[in-house]
Amino acid sequence: MKQSIILTIFLFFVMIFYVQGQTQQDSLDIKQVALDYIESQHNVKPEQFERAAHPRMVKRTFWRNKKTGKEYLRKLLPMQ
């Protein structure tokens, strides 16, 4: 019984050090994609947007009809 507890604790600590989630490089890559997306929208740089967006990405936003006041969903075309 004592050996199984020790083994369990040992395996737990091994897993903590072995299993890693998000790496520092993952964090840097995520930050770069977010910056590419935001900057490409403000500076209109299609090549920068292509680095950030998946080819099948669909962007939709809510708009309000000025005459009727009703909201509607509008699909925005990808930057070209």
Helices and strands as residue ranges (DSSP letters): H 2-18, H 24-43, H 46-52, E 59-64, E 71-76
